Amino acid sequence: MLWKYRAAAIVLIIFAMYFFLPKPLRLVDQTPVWYINAPVNGSPDILNATLGFQQVFVINLPARTDRRDAMTLATALTNIDVTWIDGVSGDEISDKVLPADSSGKAISKGNKGSWRAHMNALQKVVHQNMTSALILEDDADWDVRLKSQLQVFAQAARAFSQPSTANAGKSLSEGNYYASTTHQQDLPLTQIPPITHPTLTSYGDNWDVLWLGHCGTDFPQPTNDANTNTPSHSPPPLRITIPNDATVPEPQHLKPHPFALQDPLATIYPPHTRVVHAASGTTCTQAYAVSQRGARKLLWQFGLQTFTTGWDLMLGKWCDGQYMTSTEAELASRPLKRPVCVTVQPPLFSHHYGKGAASDITSPGGGFIDKEKEMTPYVRLSVRLNMERLVGGAGLEELVDQWPDETMV
C-alpha cells in the first residue's frame, strides 16, 4: 500500500508546482495560437514548430547579433524552432576550394561568403539525411498567419510533386497535362483532381526546391513541343490559383520595393489572388526549402561543379533547367528530368527592410529604399513590424496591417 501513498504524494506535488509556482517558471508554451486557422484538408504537420519540414535553418553572420536577436524574437513569437547556420565572410574563402569554373571570374567577396554558407546548409541536410529543410536568410519576414498560408500552399504544391490518377500516375504538371487537356494554364485549388497522399513531407514526395521567399519570379510559358512525352528543360506552365486570400495585398502593393513596377500578378488576376507555379526566372533566396534529393543535386552541382555568380542567380538558372546536360546515349537510356522547383506569388517570406536598409551582399531596391522607414514587401501582418505589439501580447485584431485594403467594397 505504501507505493500508492507515494504515487499520490508525487501527483499532489506536481499539481502544486503547476498552479502555485510563478508563471515564468512554468514549462509551458507561451506562444499564442490565434494566428492558426487551419483550412479543410490541411496537414497537421505544418502546424508544428518546423512548419512540416524536418528542420528550419537560419543563415546568420555571427557578427550580425542584431539580426540574430530579431530573428530569435520573430521565430519565438510565431512558434518556429530554428537551427543557426553561421554565415561566412568572403575573406575566409580560399580560391582552392572553389569549383574549377570560377577561375578568372569576378566574383565578389559577398557572393563567395553567401555561396559557402548555403553550401554548408545543404551539406548538413545531406549529411544528416533529412527528408527536408527550410533555409531562411536572417533578414526574412513573414505574416503571423504563416502556418495557415503554408497549409494552403502545400495542397497546391502537391499538384507538382505527387502522382494523380487523372494523369496516368504522373503529377498534374508533367507533360503539360492540364494545359493540353483544357487549353488553360490555371487550375483553381478547389478543382485539383485526386492526388496520392504523400509519405515523406506534407508538401509532397517528388520535389527538389520550394521557393517560398523571393524578390521576383516569372510565370512559366507553355512550350511549343507537341510531343509531351519528350522531357522538357522548360518549367511546366501549370498554375494553381488561390482566390480570395485575405493575406494577399491589393494589386497596387504587389511589387518588390516602392519604386518597382507592379508584378504581372497584379494585372493578370483578380485582387487577393495567390498563385502557385513552377519557378521561372526567380531571384533572391529569402526562404527556400530543399528535399533530400534536391539537397544532394544542389550540393553536387554548386559545391563541386560550378560557381560563377550570386547563389540566388545560380539557383534560379538551375530551377529553369539551364544546367541540364547529357550525351545522346545517356538521354536514350535514362532521360534527365528537369528539377522540380515550386514557387508562389506573392511570396510567403520577404526581405525586411529595417531602418538603414543595409545588406551584407548588395544594396536593396537599387538603393531607393527609404532608410528611415521599415517595410516588408508583400507581407500584410508582418511579424517584424508588429514585434513590439506581439511581445506585449497583442491579439490579431490589434496588429497593424502595413498594406491595408484601399478599395471600397
N, C-alpha and C positions, 0 to 999 in steps of 0.2 A: 504493500500500500504506500510505502514511503515514496516510491517513484512518482505516484500520482500527485502527491503534495508538491514535490519538486517541480513537476511539469506545470502545475497550476501557478506556482510562485514565479516561474520564468515568464509565463503569459502575462501575469499582472505587472511584472517589471517592464516588459516591452510595451504594454498598454500605457503605463505611466510615463515612460520615456517619450512616447509619441505625442501624447496630449499635453504634457506639462513642461517639456524642455522648450527653451526659447526657439522661435522659428528658424533663426539662422543655423541651428544645429541639426535641424531635421533633414534627413537624407531623402528629400523628395524633389521631384522635378518642378521647378518654379516657373517653367515656361507656359505662357497662356496658350490655349488651343482654339481661340476664337477665329484664327485665320484659316483653319482647316474646314473645307466644305467639300467633302469627297463626292465626286459625281457617281452616278449609277455605273456599275461595271468597272469601277476604279480598282486599282490594286492596292491592298493594304500595305504592301512592302514599301511603297513610295512615301507613306506617312512616317517611315522610320527616320532615324537620325542621320542616315546616309542616303536618303532620297531614293531608295531602291537600288542603289549601287553598292558594291562591296565596301568601297571606301571613297571618301571625298578628300582630295589633296588641295592644298593651297600653296602656291609658289610665292615665296617672300624673301627678299634680301634681308638677312639678319640686321643690317644697319637701319632698315626702314621699320623701326619699332613703332612708329606712328601708324603705319598700315597694319601691322600685326595687332596692335591694340584695337583698331577699328574693326578688323575682321573677326577678332575674338568676340567682341560685343555683338556684331551683326549675326554671327552664326549661333551664339548662345541665345539671343533673343528670338530666333526662329527655329530653335531646337535642331541644329545641324552639327554633327560631330565631324571635325576636320583633323587631318594629319598634315603637318607642315613639311614642305619640301624647301630646303634652303635655296634661295636664288644664288646665282653665280655671277661674279664680276668678270667682265670680258678680259680684264688684265690677268686673270688666273688661267686662261685657256692657252695652252701651248699649241703652236701650229701643227705639231706632230700628231696630235690627237684628232685633228680634223679629217673628214673624208678627203680622199685624194683630189676630187674635182674642185675643192675650194682653193687650191693653189693658184695664186695670181689674181684672185677675186678681191674686190674692195669691199670687205665685209666689216661693218662697224663693230666696235667692242661691245656695244649694247646688244647687237644681234647675236654675237658669239655667246655672251652670257645667257641670254634668253634661250637660245638653242640648247645649251648644255643643261639648263635647269629642266626644260621639258623632256629632254632625253633621260635625265635622272628619274623623273616621274614615271616615264614609260618603262624604264629599266626595273623599277620597283614593282610595277604591275606584272611584268613578265616573271621576275624572279620569285615573287610570292604566289604566282599562278592565280591571280584574282580573276574572277569572272568578268568584272567591270570596275571602272573607277571614273569618278568625275574629277576633272582637273580645273581649278579656278586660279585666276590671277588675283593678286591681293588688292586690286582696286575695283573688283567686281561688285555690283549691287543687284538687288532683286526685289520683287514685290513681296510683301508679307504673306500674300496668298500663294506663294510659290508651290507648295505641295499640291494644292488643288490644280494649279496650272499644269504641273508635271503629270498628274493623273490623266488629264485630258490629252496632253501631248503623247503619253505612252500609248494610248489607244490608237492615235493617228500613226505613230511611228511603226506600229506592228504591221501596217499595210505594206511597209517597205522591207520588213525583216522576218515575216512569218509566212509560211505557205498558206494558200487558200484553195479550197476545193473549187472555187469559181474560176481559178486559173490553172487547173490541172496540177495542183500541188506546188505551184510556184507562187512567189509573192505577187501582189497586185501590181507592183512596179516593174516586174520583169516582162520583157518582150512587148512593152508599150500596150499591155493588155487593156487597160481601161480606155485609153485614147483610141485604140484600134477597134474596140467593140462599141463604143458610144460616140466616137468622134468628138469627145470632150477631154479636157485635162483635169477638170475639177470633180472631186468626189466628196460630197458632204460627209462629215464624220458619222452622222446618224445613218448613212446608207452604205457603210462598208459591209461587204458580204462576209459570211462566216470565215474566221481565221483560226488556225490551230492555236491552242494555248501554249505560250512559251514556258520553257522549263529552266532556262539559265538566268534570265533577267526579266523584269516586268516590262521592259521596252522591246522585247523580242530576243530571239536567239541568233539571228544571222545578220548582224550589223558590225561595222568597224568603228564608225565615229558618229556620235550625236552632237552636233554643233549647236549648243544651246545659247551661247553668248557671242555676239559678233558685232561689227560696225558696218556691215553691208553684205548682201548676198543677192544673187540673181535668180529669177525663175528659169529653170531649165526649159529649153525649147524642144519640140518634137523633132526627131531625126527624119531624114528623107529615105532611110533604108527600108525598102519594102519587105525585106526578109527579116522578120522579127526574131528568127531563131539564131541569127548571127550576133555574137557578143559585141556590144557597142561600148566604145570608150566614153560616150556622152552620157551624162546623168539622165535618168528617166524623167519624163515630163509630168508624171502624176502629181497632183496637188490635193491634199486633204484640207478641206475648208472647215473652219470652226466659226460659225456666225454668232453674233450677239454675245461676244466675250466682253464683259464689263471691265476686264483688266486691260483691254487694249485702248490706248488713247485715240482721240478723234484724229481724222486724216491730217489736219494742219500740224499736228505734233509728231508725225511719223518721219523723222529724219535724224541722222546720227549726231548732228550738232546744230546750233541755232542758225548758222549761215549756209547750211547744206540745202540742196534741193529736196523736195519731198520724195520719199521712197515710192517706186511704182505701185506698191501695195495700196497706197493711199488713193490712187485714182482707178485702179482696176476693180477693187472690191468695195462693197458697202462698208460704212463705218463700223468699227468694233468687230472686224473680221480678222481672225488669226489663220495663217496658212502654214501647213507642214509640208515640206517637199524635199527632194534631194538637193544637197548642197551644190552650188554652182557659182564660181567666182566669189567665194566667201572670203572675207578678210577679218582680221583681229581674232584673238583667242581668249576672250574674257572667260569663257567657260566651254569646255567640250568634254564629252565622255568617250572612253575607249573600252572596247571589249578586249578579252584576252587575245583573240585572233587579230584584232586591229592593232593592239599594242605591239605585238610581235612583228607585224608587217611594217609598222612605222619605225620601230627601232632598227630593223634591218635596213630600211630604205634611207633613213636620215641619220642614224647613228654610225652606219658603216659605208653607205654608198655615195651619198650626195649631201652637200651643204653649200649653197651658193647665195642665199639671201635670207630675209627675215623668216622666222619659223612659221608665222601665220600664212605668209605667201606660199611657202613650200607645201604646207598642209592643204591649202586651197587648191593648188595645182594637183596634188596627189588625189584629192577627192574628185577632181574633174577628170581623172584618168590620164593625166599628162605624163605620168611616169611609167605607164604600162608599155613594156617592151618584151618582145619574144620572137623567136625564129618561127618560120612557117611550120617546121616539123613539130615544135612544141605546141603551137596553136592547134595543129591537127590532132595531136594525141590528148591534150588536156587544155581546152580553151581557157584563157585567162578571164577572170571575172572582174569587172570594174569594182572598185571599192564601194561599199555601201555606207554612204555618209548622208545622214538625215539632218536637216536644219528646220528652223521655224522663223516666221516673220509675223509680227515683230519679235525680236529675240527675248528670251526669258531672263537672261542676265545681260547687264550692260555696264559700260565703263562709267564709274562715278567720278565726276569732275569736282573735286573738293576745291576749297579756296586756294588759289595758287596754280591749280590745274597742271602740276608738274608730272611728267612721265619719266621713267628711268630709261626709256628707249627713244621715243620721239615726242615732238610737240603735238599734243592732241588737237584735232579740229583745224589743222593748218595754222595754229597759233591764234585763232579767232575766238576762243572760249573766253567768256567773261571771268577773269580771275578773282573777282570779288563776289561771285555768286556760285553756290553749289548747285549742281544739277546732275541728273541721270537720264539720258535719253530713253524713251520707250517705257519706262517704269513708273506706274502711277503712284501706288502706295509704297514708296521707296523705304527700305529698311534704314539706309544711311541717313536720309533726310528726316526721318521720324525717330531717330535713335534716342534723342532726349525724352520724347514722349513715351517710347517703349520702355526705356529704363524706369520711367516713373509709373509704369503700369497702365498706360492708356489702352483703351479698347479700340476696336476697329473704327467706330463712329467718331473717335477723337483724333484720328490720324489725318495728316494733310495730304491731299491729292495734288501732286505737282503739275498734273496735266488734266485739270477738271474739264468736263464737257462744257462747251460753249453754245452748242446748237440747241435751240428750244424745241422741245418735242410737242 
